[in-house]
Amino acid sequence: MQFDSDSSASTTATNHQSPPPIQWPQDGTLTLDWVLNLMFSFDWSSRNLSPTDLPSILPVPDFDKLILCGSKILHKEPNCVRIDDVSSDSRVVVVGDVHGQLHDVIFLLNNAGLPSDNRIFVFNGDYVDRGAWGFETFVLLLAWKIYLPNRVYLLRGNHESKYCTGVYGFEKEVMTKYGSQGKHVYRKCLGCFEGLPLTTVIAGQVYTAHGGVFRSVTAPPSKRKQGKKRNRKISINSEENSDDKLSLGSFEELSRARRIVLDPPWEGSNLIPGDVLWSDPSPKPGLSPNAQRGIGLLWGPDCTDNFLKKFNLKLIIRSHEGPDAREKRPDLAGMDQGYTIDHDVESGKVITLFSAPDYPQFQATKDRYRNRGAYIVLEPPNFDTPIFHSFEAVLPRPKANPYYDFEEVLDSDEELDLASMVSSS
């Protein structure tokens, strides 16, 4: 069974009358038909209704029941989810940033094959912000999670936070769509974001996380000096954060990290969530603070080799960097095809995966990146050889207005106002 989102299906959807409001099942059990109906209804409303009419499609009481059910499932999962229930007929699909590009997500689900008993999905965070349909995208994926909790895994991205959603559009999107009830809906989403796991290990071979690796916190953490707010980033004292004070962390330390914070800290004792969500690979060896972002780490090929050897892994699949970020890092490959291989060492590889094609939907320049998106399929017997699938954006997109000031806000997440981020948490 499949729901199409190509141009011909879009024309058909436009001719259909408005679908009835989504109703949460009386017994609380979702079916495939229910999830597909939600997918169709969101696609239809995006093409035919004003954003302010979305409550006629998903009323708040039914949203409340869905978000509560999904939150309960997510909060029970560990920081690192071990996906070991794979067999000779299993496939694992890994997806990178999607940033509210609902129609591309629907295409991806159909193109890769819908989640099922033998098709597992791992979504690597950044469901919201920048795109016009972050709410629908996250709710749809959450519905898939509720329907198949052991076959769909939703990890947290750095944009699943209070600070980023306040800057890059998700908060305004929800307020626009739900009006007087927007604050309530937004708070429910933030509470659900807190429960999103941080990482997975697939078949004992592949580590996935939105940003990347993380430090050991057994030693007292170094402190960073807070820069002035107008400078838009935190200044880092290089002497207090020298490389020799940093080392790779363990999965035991990861398991103890407190992930239920809206904005992961960039100082103090609970640094692992910030590392997992904000870190970036570097072509230079060593482990160092990520001075450009002001949070997280930069790690080199030697660290990748050590990490993979230490934990008997073959691959690191991370996301977090789109074409805008890579344009500012000429020492690494660009994101034209939706993925890059950033480290290729004796023990394995680091792959950056980005699944939002023709990104960003709104931006300050006239030129667009015209990038392709991509997803990865992992197959038996070892699930350690990535099969890349690049795809074009579903165009034309329905007309929509941006929910953030894209002419003023930086396109990438560099130089964030982390002083404001701390005060907002």
C-alpha positions as CSV (number, residue, x, y, z in Angstrom):
1,M,0.0,0.0,0.0
2,Q,1.4,3.4,-1.0
3,F,0.5,7.0,-1.0
4,D,1.8,9.0,-4.0
5,S,3.0,12.5,-3.8
6,D,4.0,13.1,-7.4
7,S,2.5,15.8,-9.6
8,S,-0.3,13.7,-11.0
9,A,-1.3,12.7,-7.5
10,S,-1.1,16.3,-6.4
11,T,-3.6,17.3,-9.1
12,T,-5.9,14.5,-8.0
13,A,-5.6,15.7,-4.4
14,T,-6.5,19.2,-5.4
15,N,-9.8,18.0,-7.0
16,H,-10.9,16.0,-4.0
17,Q,-13.2,17.6,-1.4
18,S,-11.8,18.3,2.0
19,P,-11.0,15.2,4.0
20,P,-12.8,14.8,7.3
21,P,-11.0,15.8,10.4
22,I,-8.5,13.4,11.8
23,Q,-9.9,11.5,14.8
24,W,-7.8,9.7,17.3
25,P,-9.0,6.0,17.4
26,Q,-11.2,5.2,20.4
27,D,-9.0,2.3,21.4
28,G,-5.8,4.3,20.9
29,T,-4.4,1.8,18.3
30,L,-3.1,3.2,15.0
31,T,-3.5,1.2,11.8
32,L,-1.6,1.6,8.5
33,D,-4.8,3.1,6.9
34,W,-5.0,5.7,9.7
35,V,-1.4,6.8,9.2
36,L,-1.8,6.9,5.4
37,N,-5.0,8.9,5.8
38,L,-3.0,11.4,8.0
39,M,-0.3,11.6,5.3
40,F,-2.9,12.3,2.6
41,S,-4.8,14.8,4.7
42,F,-1.6,16.8,5.5
43,D,-0.6,16.7,1.8
44,W,-4.1,17.8,0.7
45,S,-4.3,20.7,3.3
46,S,-0.9,22.0,2.3
47,R,-2.1,22.4,-1.3
48,N,-5.7,23.5,-0.7
49,L,-6.1,25.3,2.7
50,S,-4.7,28.3,4.4
51,P,-2.2,27.4,7.2
52,T,-4.8,28.8,9.7
53,D,-7.2,26.1,8.6
54,L,-5.0,23.2,9.8
55,P,-7.1,22.7,13.0
56,S,-10.0,21.6,10.7
57,I,-7.8,18.7,9.6
58,L,-6.1,17.9,12.9
59,P,-8.1,19.3,15.8
60,V,-6.3,20.1,19.0
61,P,-7.9,17.3,21.2
62,D,-6.8,14.7,18.7
63,F,-3.3,16.2,18.4
64,D,-3.1,16.1,22.2
65,K,-3.8,12.4,22.2
66,L,-1.3,11.7,19.5
67,I,1.5,13.7,21.0
68,L,0.9,12.2,24.5
69,C,1.0,8.7,23.1
70,G,4.2,9.4,21.1
71,S,5.9,11.2,24.0
72,K,5.3,8.2,26.3
73,I,7.0,5.9,23.8
74,L,9.9,8.2,23.2
75,H,10.6,9.0,26.8
76,K,10.9,5.3,27.6
77,E,13.7,4.8,25.1
78,P,17.4,5.0,26.2
79,N,19.8,7.7,25.0
80,C,21.3,5.1,22.6
81,V,18.8,2.7,21.0
82,R,20.3,-0.6,20.1
83,I,18.6,-1.9,16.9
84,D,19.5,-5.6,16.9
85,D,16.2,-7.1,15.8
86,V,17.3,-7.5,12.2
87,S,17.2,-10.5,10.0
88,S,18.2,-11.8,6.5
89,D,15.1,-10.0,5.0
90,S,15.5,-6.8,6.9
91,R,16.5,-3.4,5.4
92,V,17.4,-0.3,7.5
93,V,16.7,3.1,6.0
94,V,18.6,6.0,7.5
95,V,17.3,9.6,6.9
96,G,19.1,12.9,7.5
97,D,17.7,16.4,8.1
98,V,14.3,17.1,6.5
99,H,13.5,20.6,7.9
100,G,9.8,20.7,7.4
101,Q,9.9,19.7,3.7
102,L,6.7,17.5,4.0
103,H,6.4,16.7,0.3
104,D,10.0,15.5,0.1
105,V,9.4,13.3,3.2
106,I,6.4,11.7,1.7
107,F,8.3,11.1,-1.5
108,L,11.2,9.5,0.4
109,L,8.9,7.2,2.4
110,N,7.3,5.9,-0.8
111,N,10.6,5.8,-2.7
112,A,12.4,3.8,0.0
113,G,9.3,1.7,0.8
114,L,7.0,2.4,3.7
115,P,8.0,1.3,7.2
116,S,7.1,-2.3,7.8
117,D,8.1,-5.4,9.8
118,N,11.2,-5.9,7.6
119,R,11.9,-2.2,6.7
120,I,13.2,-0.2,9.6
121,F,13.6,3.6,9.5
122,V,16.0,5.7,11.5
123,F,15.4,9.5,11.2
124,N,18.4,11.5,12.3
125,G,16.8,14.7,13.6
126,D,16.0,18.2,12.4
127,Y,12.3,17.6,11.5
128,V,11.3,21.3,11.9
129,D,12.4,24.9,11.2
130,R,13.2,26.6,7.9
131,G,10.5,24.7,5.9
132,A,6.8,25.6,5.9
133,W,5.5,22.3,7.1
134,G,7.6,21.4,10.2
135,F,4.5,20.7,12.3
136,E,3.0,18.3,9.8
137,T,6.3,16.6,9.1
138,F,7.0,15.9,12.8
139,V,3.4,14.8,13.6
140,L,3.4,12.5,10.6
141,L,6.7,10.8,11.6
142,L,5.5,10.6,15.2
143,A,2.4,8.8,13.9
144,W,4.6,6.3,12.1
145,K,6.5,5.8,15.4
146,I,3.4,5.1,17.3
147,Y,2.2,2.7,14.7
148,L,5.5,0.8,14.4
149,P,7.5,1.7,17.6
150,N,10.1,-1.0,17.0
151,R,10.5,-0.2,13.3
152,V,10.6,3.6,13.3
153,Y,13.2,5.5,15.3
154,L,13.2,9.2,15.7
155,L,16.4,10.8,17.0
156,R,16.8,14.3,18.2
157,G,18.4,17.0,16.1
158,N,19.8,20.3,17.3
159,H,16.7,22.1,15.9
160,E,14.4,20.1,18.3
161,S,15.1,22.8,20.9
162,K,13.4,25.9,22.3
163,Y,16.1,28.2,21.1
164,C,16.3,27.0,17.5
165,T,12.6,26.7,17.0
166,G,12.2,30.3,18.3
167,V,14.8,31.6,15.8
168,Y,14.2,29.4,12.6
169,G,10.4,29.4,12.4
170,F,8.8,26.4,14.0
171,E,7.3,28.4,17.0
172,K,5.8,31.0,14.6
173,E,4.6,28.2,12.3
174,V,2.7,26.5,15.1
175,M,1.3,29.9,16.4
176,T,0.1,30.8,12.9
177,K,-1.6,27.4,12.3
178,Y,-3.2,27.0,15.7
179,G,-3.8,30.6,16.7
180,S,-5.1,31.0,20.3
181,Q,-4.2,27.4,21.0
182,G,-0.8,27.7,19.4
183,K,1.1,28.2,22.7
184,H,-0.4,25.0,24.0
185,V,0.4,23.0,20.9
186,Y,4.0,24.4,20.8
187,R,4.6,23.5,24.4
188,K,3.4,19.9,23.8
189,C,5.8,19.7,20.9
190,L,8.7,20.9,23.0
191,G,7.9,18.3,25.7
192,C,7.9,15.6,23.0
193,F,11.3,16.8,21.7
194,E,12.8,16.3,25.1
195,G,12.0,12.6,24.9
196,L,13.7,12.0,21.5
197,P,16.7,9.6,21.9
198,L,20.1,10.8,21.0
199,T,21.7,8.0,19.0
200,T,21.3,4.5,17.6
201,V,23.6,1.5,17.0
202,I,22.3,-0.6,14.1
203,A,23.1,-4.3,14.1
204,G,26.2,-3.6,16.3
205,Q,27.9,-2.0,13.2
206,V,26.6,1.5,12.6
207,Y,26.4,4.4,15.0
208,T,24.0,7.2,14.0
209,A,23.6,10.6,15.7
210,H,22.6,14.0,14.4
211,G,26.0,15.7,15.1
212,G,28.5,13.0,15.9
213,V,30.8,11.7,18.6
214,F,31.0,12.9,22.2
215,R,33.6,13.6,24.9
216,S,34.3,11.8,28.1
217,V,32.9,13.7,31.1
218,T,34.8,11.8,33.7
219,A,37.2,14.7,34.1
220,P,36.0,18.1,35.4
221,P,34.7,20.0,32.4
222,S,36.5,23.1,31.1
223,K,34.6,26.4,31.3
224,R,33.9,28.8,28.4
225,K,33.6,32.5,28.7
226,Q,30.4,34.0,27.5
227,G,30.7,36.5,24.8
228,K,28.5,39.6,24.5
229,K,25.1,38.9,23.0
230,R,25.6,41.2,20.1
231,N,28.5,39.1,18.9
232,R,26.1,36.2,18.2
233,K,28.4,33.6,19.5
234,I,30.3,32.3,22.6
235,S,34.0,33.1,22.8
236,I,36.2,30.2,23.7
237,N,39.3,30.4,25.8
238,S,41.7,28.1,23.9
239,E,44.0,27.5,26.9
240,E,41.1,26.3,29.1
241,N,39.9,24.1,26.3
242,S,43.1,22.6,25.0
243,D,42.9,19.4,23.1
244,D,44.8,17.4,25.8
245,K,41.8,17.8,28.1
246,L,39.4,16.2,25.7
247,S,39.0,12.5,25.1
248,L,36.3,10.4,23.4
249,G,33.5,9.3,25.7
250,S,32.0,5.8,26.3
251,F,28.5,4.5,25.7
252,E,28.2,4.1,29.5
253,E,28.7,7.8,29.8
254,L,26.3,8.4,27.0
255,S,23.6,6.3,28.8
256,R,23.9,8.5,31.9
257,A,23.6,11.9,30.1
258,R,20.5,13.9,30.9
259,R,18.9,14.4,27.5
260,I,15.6,15.9,28.8
261,V,16.7,19.5,28.4
262,L,15.2,21.9,25.9
263,D,18.6,23.5,25.1
264,P,21.6,21.3,25.7
265,P,24.2,23.1,27.7
266,W,27.6,24.2,26.3
267,E,29.2,24.3,29.7
268,G,28.9,22.3,33.0
269,S,28.8,18.6,33.5
270,N,26.1,17.6,31.1
271,L,27.9,18.2,27.8
272,I,27.3,14.9,26.0
273,P,23.8,15.9,24.6
274,G,25.3,19.1,23.1
275,D,28.2,17.1,21.6
276,V,25.9,14.5,20.0
277,L,23.7,17.2,18.5
278,W,26.1,19.9,17.5
279,S,29.5,18.3,16.7
280,D,31.2,18.2,13.2
281,P,33.9,16.1,11.6
282,S,37.1,17.8,10.6
283,P,39.8,16.8,8.1
284,K,42.4,17.8,10.7
285,P,43.4,15.2,13.4
286,G,42.5,15.7,17.0
287,L,39.5,16.4,19.2
288,S,38.8,20.1,20.0
289,P,35.9,22.4,21.0
290,N,33.8,23.5,18.0
291,A,34.8,27.2,18.1
292,Q,32.7,28.1,15.1
293,R,29.4,26.9,16.5
294,G,30.3,27.6,20.2
295,I,29.0,24.2,21.3
296,G,30.0,20.6,20.6
297,L,33.3,19.3,19.2
298,L,35.4,19.0,16.1
299,W,36.8,15.5,15.6
300,G,39.4,14.3,13.1
301,P,40.0,11.1,11.2
302,D,42.2,9.7,14.0
303,C,39.3,10.1,16.4
304,T,37.0,8.3,14.0
305,D,39.4,5.5,13.8
306,N,39.7,5.3,17.6
307,F,35.9,5.5,18.1
308,L,35.2,2.7,15.6
309,K,37.9,0.5,16.9
310,K,37.0,1.0,20.5
311,F,33.4,0.0,20.0
312,N,33.8,-2.5,17.2
313,L,31.8,-0.3,14.7
314,K,32.1,0.1,11.0
315,L,30.3,3.4,10.2
316,I,29.3,6.7,11.7
317,I,26.2,8.2,9.9
318,R,25.5,11.8,11.0
319,S,23.6,14.7,9.5
320,H,23.6,18.4,10.7
321,E,25.3,20.0,7.7
322,G,23.4,21.0,4.6
323,P,24.8,22.8,1.5
324,D,24.8,26.1,3.3
325,A,27.0,24.9,6.1
326,R,29.3,23.0,3.7
327,E,29.7,26.1,1.5
328,K,31.5,27.7,4.5
329,R,33.7,24.7,5.0
330,P,35.7,24.3,1.7
331,D,38.0,21.8,3.3
332,L,35.2,19.2,3.2
333,A,33.0,18.0,0.3
334,G,29.9,19.8,-0.7
335,M,26.3,18.5,-0.3
336,D,25.2,18.5,-3.9
337,Q,24.1,14.8,-3.8
338,G,22.7,14.8,-0.3
339,Y,25.7,13.0,1.3
340,T,29.4,13.1,1.7
341,I,32.1,10.7,3.0
342,D,34.1,12.9,5.4
343,H,36.5,10.3,6.9
344,D,37.6,7.1,5.3
345,V,40.0,5.4,7.7
346,E,41.2,1.9,8.4
347,S,38.3,1.1,10.7
348,G,35.5,2.5,8.6
349,K,33.9,5.8,7.5
350,V,32.1,8.9,8.6
351,I,29.1,9.9,6.4
352,T,27.2,13.1,6.5
353,L,23.6,12.5,5.3
354,F,21.2,15.3,4.3
355,S,17.7,14.6,3.2
356,A,16.2,18.0,2.4
357,P,16.6,18.6,-1.4
358,D,16.5,22.1,-3.0
359,Y,17.3,23.6,0.4
360,P,16.5,25.8,2.1
361,Q,13.0,26.5,1.1
362,F,13.4,30.1,2.0
363,Q,16.8,31.9,2.0
364,A,18.2,35.4,1.8
365,T,19.8,35.1,-1.6
366,K,18.2,34.7,-5.0
367,D,20.3,31.7,-5.9
368,R,19.2,28.4,-4.5
369,Y,21.5,25.4,-3.7
370,R,19.5,23.1,-5.9
371,N,21.0,20.2,-4.0
372,R,19.7,16.7,-4.1
373,G,18.6,14.9,-0.9
374,A,19.6,11.4,0.0
375,Y,18.9,8.5,2.2
376,I,20.9,5.4,3.0
377,V,19.8,1.7,2.9
378,L,21.7,-0.8,5.0
379,E,21.3,-4.5,4.0
380,P,22.1,-7.9,5.4
381,P,24.1,-9.8,6.3
382,N,26.3,-7.2,8.0
383,F,24.4,-3.9,7.6
384,D,27.7,-2.0,7.3
385,T,27.8,-1.1,3.6
386,P,25.8,2.0,2.8
387,I,23.8,2.1,-0.3
388,F,23.1,5.7,-1.2
389,H,19.9,6.9,-2.9
390,S,19.9,10.6,-4.0
391,F,16.6,12.2,-5.1
392,E,15.3,15.5,-6.4
393,A,12.8,17.8,-4.6
394,V,9.1,17.4,-5.3
395,L,8.4,20.5,-7.3
396,P,6.6,22.8,-7.6
397,R,6.0,23.1,-3.8
398,P,2.7,24.6,-2.7
399,K,3.0,28.3,-2.1
400,A,3.8,29.2,1.4
401,N,5.2,32.1,3.4
402,P,8.3,31.8,5.5
403,Y,7.9,31.7,9.3
404,Y,11.2,33.3,10.1
405,D,13.1,36.4,8.8
406,F,15.2,34.5,6.4
407,E,16.9,37.7,5.2
408,E,18.2,38.5,8.7
409,V,18.7,35.0,10.2
410,L,21.9,33.1,9.2
411,D,21.2,30.2,6.8
412,S,23.4,27.8,8.8
413,D,23.7,27.2,12.5
414,E,27.1,28.8,12.9
415,E,27.7,31.7,15.2
416,L,24.4,31.2,17.2
417,D,23.6,33.5,20.0
418,L,24.2,30.9,22.7
419,A,24.0,33.5,25.4
420,S,20.4,33.9,24.5
421,M,20.0,30.2,24.1
422,V,21.0,29.7,27.7
423,S,18.7,32.4,29.0
424,S,15.7,30.9,27.1
425,S,16.1,27.4,28.6
